[in-house]
């Protein structure tokens, strides 16, 4: 299993465990688990598409000498909104999120680098993602 696939499964199990008292599973646990992993994969794929489109937009904008001031302003506003939202996270949570999402480190690598448990990394990534989804 790839590292990303393992992270998805770990995050699904973590969320199930975290919300175990509020969960009401009306189908078999196996079916629920498969559906949860599938939904997480689709959500990550959708998020990756948005990131890729944004990245392509920035590349096209930067490579073109004639881009509109409106487009430049829009990119600046998006970056400001992302930065503001990230800055409202606790410092440690922000650091862990940036190491994972912007520097591409895996949970295990972050845990070793910061001398914390992998579960702490998982919890902070989950917290950061929930915060970003809620506030963006």
LUMKOL-25695 format. One record per residue: x, y, z of N, C-alpha, C, O, CB in turn; residue in three letters. Coordinates in steps of 0.2 Angstrom, whole numbers, plus 5000, padded with zeros to 4 digits. Glycine has a CB too. Layout:
XYZXYZXYZXYZXYZala/...
***
This chain:
500449945000500050005000500550065000501050065003499550005006unk/500350114996500750174996500650215002500150205006500550214990unk/501150265003501150305009500450345010500250355015501750345009unk/500250375004499650415004499050375006498650395010499550454997unk/499050315003498450265004498450255012497850245015498450205000unk/499050235015499050225022498850285026498450275031499750205024unk/499050345024498750405028498050405027497750425032499150465025unk/497750395022497050405021496650355026496250365029496750385014unk/496850285025496550235030496650255037496250245041496850165028unk/497250275039497450295046496950355048496650355053498150325047unk/496850405043496450465045495750435046495350465050496450515040unk/495450395042494750365042494750335049494250345053494650315036unk/495150285051495150255057495150305063494850295068495750205058unk/495650355062495650405068494950435069494750445074496250455066unk/494650455063494050495063493450455066493050475070493850525057unk/493450385064492950345067493150335075492650335079493050275064unk/493750325077493850315084493650385088493450385093494650305085unk/493850445085493750505088492950515089492750545094494050565084unk/492550495084491850505084491450445086490850445084491650535077unk/491750395089491450335090490750335094490350305093491950285094unk/490750385099490150395103489550425099489050415101490350435109unk/489750465094489250505090489050465084488550475081489450565088unk/489450415082489250375076488650325077488650295082489850335074unk/488250325072487750275072487750235065487550265060487050305073unk/488150185065488250145059487650095058487550045062488950105059unk/487250105052486750065051486850005046486449965045486150105048unk/487450005043487649955039488249915042488449935048487849975032unk/488549865039489049825042489649875042489749925038489249765037unk/490049865047490649905048491149905042491449955040491049885055unk/491149845039491649835033491349885028491749915024491649765031unk/490649885026490449925021490550005023490650045019489649915020unk/490450015029490550085032491250105031491350165028490350095039unk/491650065032492350075032492550095024492950135023492850025035unk/492350045020492550055013492250115010492550155006492249995009unk/491650135012491350195010491650255012491750305009490550205012unk/491850255019492250315022492950325018493150375017492350295029unk/493250265017493950275013493850295006494150345004494250205013unk/493350275003493150294996492950374996493250404992492550254993unk/492550395001492450465001493050505002493150565000491850475006unk/493450485007494050525008494550525002494850575001494450485014unk/494550474998494950474992494650524987495050564984494950404989unk/494050524986493750564982493850644984493950684980492950554981unk/493750654990493850724993494550744992494750804990493750725001unk/495050694993495750714992495950724984496250774983496250654995unk/495650684980495650694973495350764971495650794967495350634969unk/494850774973494550844972494950904974495050944970493850844975unk/495250894980495650944983496250954978496551004977495850934990unk/496550894976497150894972497050934965497450964963497450824971unk/496450924963496250954956496251034957496451064953495550934954unk/495951054963495951124964496651154965496751204962495551134971unk/497051114969497751134969498051134963498451184961498151094974unk/497951084958498351084952498051144947498451174944498151014948unk/497451154948497151214944497451274946497651324942496351214944unk/497451284952497751344955498551354953498751404951497751354963unk/498851294954499551294952499651314945500151354943499951224954unk/499251284940499251294933499151374932499451404927498851254929unk/498651394935498451464935499051514936499251564933497851484939unk/499351494942499951534944500551534939500851584937500251514951unk/500651474936501151464931501051504925501451534922501251384929unk/500351494923500151534917500251604918500451644913499451514915unk/500051634923500051704925500751724925500951774922499751714932unk/501251684928501951704929502251704922502751744921502251664934unk/502051654918502451654911502151704906502551714901502351584909unk/501551734908501351784903501551854905501451864911500551774903unk/501751894901501951954902501352004903501352054905502451984897unk/500751984900500152024899499551984903499151954900499952034892unk/499651994910499051964914498652024917498952074918499351914919unk/498052014918497652064920497752084928497952044931496852054919unk/497652144929497752164936497252134941497352114947497652244937unk/496652114938496052084941496352014943496151994949495452084937unk/496651974939496851914940497451914946497451874950497151874934unk/497851964945498351964950498051984957498251954962498852024948unk/497552024957497252044963496851984966496951974972496752094962unk/496551944962496251884964496751834968496551804973495851844958unk/497251824964497751774967498051804974498051764979498351764962unk/498151864974498351894981497851884986498051874992498551974980unk/497251894984496651884989496651814992496551804998496051914986unk/496751774987496651694989497251684994497151654999496751654983unk/497851704992498451694996498351725003498551695008499051724993unk/498051785003497951815010497451775014497551775020497751895008unk/496951755011496451715014496751655017496551635023495851705010unk/497151615013497451555015497951575021497951535026497851525010unk/498351625020498851645026498451665032498651645037499251695023unk/497951705031497551725037497251665041497251655047496951775036unk/496951615037496651555040497251515043497151485049496251515035unk/497751505040498351465043498551495049498751465054498851455038unk/498651565049498851595055498451595061498651615067499051675053unk/497851575060497351565066497451505069497151485075496651575064unk/497851455066497951395069498451395075498851445075498251345064unk/498451355080499051355085499651345081499751315076498951305090unk/500251375084500851375080501051305079501351285073501351405085unk/501051255083501251185082500851155077501151115072501251145089unk/500151165077499751135072499851165065499951125060498951145074unk/500051225065500151255058500851235056500851215050500251335059unk/501351225060501951195058501951125055502151115050502451195064unk/501551085059501451015057501051015050501250975045501050975062unk/500551055049500151055043500651075037500651045032499551105043unk/501051135038501451155033502051105031502151095025501851225035unk/502251065036502751015034502450965030502750935025503050985041unk/501850945031501450895028501250915021501450885016500950865031unk/500950975020500550995014501051035010500951025004499951035016unk/501451075012501851115008502551085007502851105002501951185011unk/502851055012503551025011503450945009503950915008503951035017unk/502850915009502750855007503050795012503150745010503150845001unk/503150815018503450765023502850715025502250735026503750795029unk/503050655026502550605028502450615036502850645039502750535026unk/501850585038501750585046502350565050502550595055501150545047unk/502650505048503150475051503750525051504050535057503350405048unk/503950555046504450605045504350665050504850685053504650625038unk/503750685050503650745054503750725061503950765065502950775053unk/503450665063503450645070504250635072504350665078503150575071unk/504650615068505350605070505650675070506050685075505750565065unk/505550715065505850785065505650825071506050865074505650825059unk/505050825073504850865079504850825086504650855091504150885078unk/505050765086505050725092504350715095504350725101505550755097unk/503850705091503250695094502950625091503250595086502750755092unk/502350605094502150535091501750545084501550605083501650505096unk/501750495081501350495074500650515075500350545071501450435070unk/500350495081499650505082499550575083499050605081499450465088unk/500050615086499950685087499950725081499650765080500550715092unk/500450695076500450725069499750715066499450765063500950695065unk/499450655066498850645063498250685066497850715062498650565064unk/498250695073497750735076497850805074497350845072497850725083unk/498450835073498550905071498350915064498050965062499250925072unk/498550865060498350875052497550875052497250915048498650815048unk/497250825055496550825055496250895058495750915055496250765059unk/496450915063496250975066496351035061495851075060496550995073unk/496951035058497051095053496551085047496351145045497751095051unk/496451025044496051025039495351045040495051075036496050945036unk/495051025046494451045048494351115049493851145047494251005055unk/494851145052494851225052494851255046494551305045495551245056unk/495251235041495351265034494651255031494451305027495951235030unk/494351195031493751185027493251225030492751255026493551105028unk/493251235037492651275040492751355038492251385037492751265047unk/493351375038493551445037493651475030493751535029494051465042unk/493751425025493851455018493251445014493351465008494451415015unk/
***
